[in-house]
Amino acid sequence: MKEFHDDDAVLDIHDKPGFGQWVGLSIQHLFAMFGSTVLVPILVGLDPSIALFSSGVGTLIYILITRGKIPAYMGSSFSFIVVMESLMKTTGYPGIAQGTIAVGCVYLIVALIVNFAGSAWIDKALPPIVVGPIVMVIGLSLAGTAATDATMRAVSATKSVYDIRYFAVAMLTLAFTIIYNMYLKKFISLLPILLGLITGYIIALMFGIVDFTPVMQAKWFSLPAFQIPFVNYQPKFYWGAVLSMAPIAFVTMTEHMGHIMVLDEMTHRNFFKDPGLNHTLAGDGTASIIAGFVGGPPVTSYGENIGVMAMTKVHSVYVLAGAGMFAVLFAFIGKLSALIRTIPSPVIGGISFLLFGVIASNGLKVLIDNKVDFNKKRNLMIGSTILVIGIGNASLQFAGYTFSGLAIATVIGILLNFILPQQAANEEEPVDAKKL
């Protein structure tokens, strides 16, 4: 049987780019995920280079476990920041490490259950009317983050102020990225995000908002500050850390499945069936376990990189593997890592306006392609509920845990899909008077 090939893609999943293309496209993915991946450890107090290293290794492990069938990048997860900040003040990194490993183990347990129980329930639980709005929420719920990056300048660890220069840099970065997408041709047209970031960086330099001090102080070769048990610290069991972080794995699982849905629609495949949800969960979980053993935070699939693939139509798994390898390499090159860390937030924000919007538009495309009828009250109830709860981030705080609006919206959407009848009582077809 001939393997399916998506002719609409510039490079499909198993298409190999030339060396020059491979380098450019992979570095583009590296830039797309970098800001978010290193922001997590910076907020928590971990070494950003370790996060870069663990994200690269995690991506390569994920691709290996999913048999090279899913183009995805593993980056630092934001869902655990609050718990990690608390643990850093009490147990230090050893507690975070155990929690991170516990998160990965939860993924592996669920993957094992799926392996034996199957995943046929996915199609019933996640029809287009649920998938479309969830995908839209994934993109639109990040809009606030993009807007903050594009407008607010940090003046201290707890205070930020509006800066018109930031807004100008963000808008110019966005404008040039759109221009690159619309008017460039041939290979150079595949690098709109990378070109947009470079252009935005130059503009930020002109506005005087780039600080080169970290680059000047950094060494050319710098070993990341690994935190390896029995080498850098003597571990002991932290029940509180495990019980605090492990349950949040179920929250990130819903986000993981949402990303798989986006990739399904984008690549015209069904990754829930091949390689299977058990493999995608196992890949994500193993990546987090490895991160916990080297000193990094939990990792998860990244929407930013999905946005890059959606915009460029380059879905090659070789490109994502290349991004993982470059991430590992950059983690050891001090000045390069420092240079990338100097990318100002408004540049990231300007790019994010487009990336997050493309993700949301893919959700809209799901609804259009499947001709979901919003004249039917059932569809209107499900879609409306998911969108407002998810985008509004109506989070649930219970027993010391916080479940994101995306997770709540996903669960409620699935429940409504199972509970609501196909037709509302007042939508019953009128009786044909001629037949009476």
Residue pairs with C-beta under 8 A, 6 or more apart in sequence:
3 14
4 268
4 269
5 12
6 12
6 13
6 267
6 268
6 269
6 315
8 268
8 313
9 15
9 267
9 313
9 314
9 315
10 190
10 312
10 313
10 314
11 17
11 313
11 314
11 315
11 316
11 319
12 267
12 315
12 316
13 68
13 69
13 70
13 71
13 267
13 269
13 315
13 316
13 317
14 68
14 316
14 317
15 316
15 318
16 22
16 316
16 318
17 25
17 314
17 316
17 318
17 319
20 187
21 187
21 190
22 318
22 319
22 322
23 322
24 187
24 190
24 191
24 194
25 190
25 191
25 312
25 314
25 316
25 319
25 322
26 319
26 320
26 321
26 322
26 323
26 325
26 326
27 194
27 323
27 326
28 191
28 193
28 194
28 308
28 312
29 73
29 305
29 308
29 319
29 320
29 322
29 323
30 323
30 326
30 327
30 330
31 193
31 194
31 197
31 340
31 343
32 193
32 302
32 304
32 305
32 307
32 308
32 351
32 355
33 55
33 73
33 75
33 302
33 304
33 305
33 323
34 52
34 340
34 343
35 149
35 343
35 345
35 348
36 75
36 76
36 78
36 302
36 304
37 51
37 52
37 55
37 75
37 76
37 302
38 48
38 51
38 52
38 76
38 340
38 341
39 76
40 46
40 51
40 76
40 77
40 78
40 81
40 297
41 47
41 48
41 50
41 51
41 76
41 296
41 297
42 48
43 81
43 85
44 81
44 84
44 85
44 88
44 96
44 297
45 85
45 88
46 93
46 96
46 295
46 296
46 297
47 224
47 225
47 295
48 337
48 341
49 222
49 224
49 225
49 331
49 332
49 334
49 337
50 224
50 225
50 226
50 227
50 294
50 295
50 296
50 331
51 76
51 296
51 297
52 224
52 327
52 328
52 330
52 331
52 337
53 224
53 294
53 296
53 327
53 328
53 331
53 332
54 287
54 290
54 291
54 294
54 295
54 296
54 297
54 299
55 73
55 74
55 75
55 76
55 291
55 296
55 299
55 324
55 327
56 323
56 324
56 325
56 326
56 327
56 328
56 329
56 331
57 287
57 290
57 294
57 324
57 328
58 74
58 286
58 287
58 288
58 290
58 291
58 299
58 324
59 72
59 73
59 74
59 287
59 320
59 321
59 323
59 324
59 327
60 321
60 324
60 325
60 328
61 283
61 286
61 287
61 290
62 70
62 72
62 74
62 283
62 284
62 286
62 287
62 301
63 70
63 72
63 283
63 317
63 320
63 321
63 324
64 283
65 279
65 282
65 283
65 286
66 72
66 271
66 275
66 279
66 280
66 283
67 275
67 279
68 317
69 271
69 274
69 275
69 317
70 260
70 263
70 271
70 275
70 280
70 283
70 317
71 263
71 267
71 309
71 315
71 316
71 317
71 319
71 320
72 259
72 263
72 301
72 302
72 305
72 306
72 320
73 301
73 302
73 305
73 320
73 323
73 324
74 284
74 287
74 299
74 300
74 301
74 302
74 324
75 299
75 300
75 301
75 302
75 304
75 305
76 296
76 297
76 298
76 299
77 252
77 297
77 298
77 299
77 300
79 248
79 251
79 252
79 255
79 298
79 300
79 404
80 99
80 100
80 103
80 245
80 248
80 297
80 298
82 402
83 99
83 244
83 245
83 248
84 96
84 99
84 245
84 297
86 244
87 95
87 96
87 99
87 238
87 240
87 241
87 244
87 245
88 96
90 240
91 238
91 240
91 241
92 233
93 227
93 233
93 295
94 227
94 229
94 233
94 235
94 236
94 238
95 238
95 240
95 241
96 241
96 245
96 292
96 297
97 227
97 229
97 235
97 292
97 293
97 295
98 235
98 237
98 238
98 241
98 242
98 292
99 238
99 241
99 242
99 244
99 245
99 246
99 292
99 298
100 245
100 288
100 289
100 291
100 292
100 296
100 297
100 298
101 288
101 289
101 292
101 293
102 241
102 242
102 245
102 246
102 249
103 245
103 246
103 248
103 249
103 252
103 285
103 288
103 292
103 298
104 285
104 286
104 287
104 288
104 289
104 290
104 291
104 292
104 298
105 246
105 285
105 289
106 246
106 249
106 250
106 285
107 249
107 253
107 281
107 282
107 284
107 285
107 286
107 288
108 281
108 282
108 285
108 286
108 289
110 253
110 281
111 277
111 278
111 279
111 281
111 282
111 285
112 278
114 276
114 277
114 278
114 281
115 276
115 278
119 272
119 273
119 276
119 277
119 278
122 272
122 277
123 272
124 418
125 414
125 417
125 418
126 134
126 257
126 261
126 414
126 417
127 417
128 366
128 367
128 369
128 370
128 372
129 367
129 372
129 378
129 379
129 382
129 383
129 417
130 382
130 386
130 410
130 413
130 414
130 417
131 261
131 265
131 363
131 366
132 363
132 364
132 366
132 367
132 370
132 372
132 383
133 363
133 367
133 382
133 383
133 386
133 387
133 390
133 409
133 413
134 258
134 261
134 363
134 386
134 390
134 406
134 409
134 410
134 413
135 258
135 261
135 262
135 265
135 359
135 360
135 362
135 363
135 366
136 360
136 363
136 364
136 387
136 391
137 258
137 363
137 386
137 387
137 390
137 391
137 405
137 406
137 409
138 255
138 258
138 259
138 262
138 303
138 359
138 360
138 363
138 406
139 303
139 307
139 356
139 357
139 358
139 359
139 360
139 361
139 362
139 363
140 356
140 360
140 387
140 390
140 391
141 390
141 391
141 393
141 405
141 406
142 303
142 352
142 356
142 359
143 356
143 357
143 391
145 352
146 349
146 352
146 353
146 356
147 349
148 160
148 345
148 349
149 170
149 345
149 346
149 348
149 349
149 352
150 166
150 167
150 170
150 171
150 345
150 346
150 349
150 350
150 352
150 353
151 162
151 163
151 166
151 167
151 170
151 346
151 349
152 160
152 161
152 162
152 163
152 166
152 345
153 160
153 161
153 162
153 163
153 165
153 166
153 209
154 160
155 161
163 209
165 207
165 208
165 209
165 346
166 209
166 344
166 345
166 346
166 349
167 346
168 207
169 200
169 203
169 204
169 207
169 209
169 344
169 346
169 347
169 350
170 200
170 346
170 347
170 349
170 350
170 353
171 350
172 199
172 200
172 203
172 350
173 196
173 197
173 199
173 200
173 203
173 346
173 347
173 349
173 350
173 351
174 196
174 350
174 351
174 353
174 354
176 195
176 196
176 199
176 200
177 192
177 193
177 195
177 196
177 199
177 200
177 350
177 351
177 354
178 354
180 189
180 191
180 192
180 195
180 196
181 189
181 192
181 311
181 354
184 192
184 195
188 195
190 312
190 314
191 312
192 311
192 312
193 308
193 311
193 312
193 351
193 355
196 350
196 351
196 354
197 343
197 347
197 351
200 346
200 347
200 350
200 351
201 210
201 343
201 344
201 347
203 347
204 210
204 343
204 344
204 346
204 347
209 344
209 346
210 342
210 344
211 342
212 342
214 338
214 341
214 342
215 335
215 338
215 339
215 342
217 338
218 334
218 335
218 337
218 338
219 334
219 335
220 333
220 334
220 335
221 332
221 333
221 334
222 332
222 333
222 334
222 337
223 332
224 295
224 331
224 332
225 295
226 232
226 294
226 295
227 233
227 294
227 295
228 293
228 294
228 295
229 235
229 293
232 295
244 400
244 401
245 298
247 401
248 401
250 407
251 403
251 404
251 407
252 298
252 300
253 281
254 406
254 407
254 410
254 411
255 300
255 301
255 404
255 406
255 407
256 280
256 281
256 284
256 300
256 301
257 277
257 410
258 406
258 410
259 301
259 302
259 303
259 306
260 271
260 272
260 277
260 280
260 301
261 366
262 303
262 306
262 310
262 359
262 362
262 363
263 269
263 271
263 306
263 309
264 270
264 271
264 272
265 362
265 365
265 366
265 369
266 306
266 309
266 310
266 315
266 362
267 315
271 277
271 280
272 280
284 299
284 300
284 301
287 299
288 298
288 299
288 300
291 297
291 298
291 299
292 298
303 355
303 356
303 359
304 352
304 355
305 320
305 323
306 359
307 354
307 355
307 356
307 358
307 359
308 314
308 355
309 315
310 358
310 359
310 362
311 354
311 355
311 358
330 336
330 337
330 340
331 337
367 383
372 379
372 383
373 379
374 380
374 383
376 423
376 424
376 427
377 424
377 427
378 420
378 421
378 422
378 423
378 424
381 416
381 420
382 413
382 416
382 417
382 420
385 409
385 412
385 413
385 416
386 409
386 410
386 412
386 413
387 409
388 394
389 405
389 408
389 409
389 412
390 405
390 406
390 408
390 409
390 410
391 405
392 405
393 404
393 405
393 406
394 405
394 408
394 409
395 402
395 403
395 404
395 405
395 408
396 402
396 403
396 408
397 403
